[in-house]
Amino acid sequence: MIDTAADDLALPAALAEVVEIGFEWEWDEETDITHGCDFEPYTHFEPPERTAYWFRLWTGNEAADGSEFRFFGATGAGDYAGFWLVRPAAPIAEQPIVYLGSEGECGLIARNLLDLLWLFADGYGPAEAFAPTHFGARVPNEAFRAIAERFGPRPGRSAAEIVAAAREEFPNFPELIDAMCR
């Protein structure tokens, strides 16, 4: 588990580069059509006390503090994305990425940071990767592709396969979260 002192809230270098670029998202109110990804990455990991506050509200469980998560961004609707610290002694970049929706939905979206970078490169944000209906034509992001290429080879899988691999490795994640909810 990582030390949560303020100076240890820095994002991994690849994720910090994604933050520098940011995500574009537009919604046409008249047609109800969106373009881009509704995701607002943070410049640092969310502080543990903020995570604990939000996680207790989200689960309705005063005993749950969310300390097993390091959130790095949210959507405009309040959905969270972050690392799940489930692999003992593994570095943060090797931990799986989770999505916790504002309406109680939850699931894994990537096995590690490199898989997430390739989702971003293929035009997916956390919400788009979470919802299978979004696995359609996306506009690849060349700036994110350049970041992904610098940090590791393409996993050789589609976005749907990247998400499926994460969910296959941790099939009981939704039940674990459900057990924390009151």
Secondary structure, DSSP 8 states (H G I E B T S, - for coil): ----SGGG-B--HHHHHHHHH---EEEETTTTEEEE---EE-SB---HHHHHHHHHHHHT-TT---TTEEEEEE-TT--EEEEE--STT--GGGS-EEEE-TTS-EEEEESSHHHHHHHHHTT--HHHHHSGGG-S-----HHHHHHHHHH----S--HHHHHHHHHHHSTTHHHHHHHH--
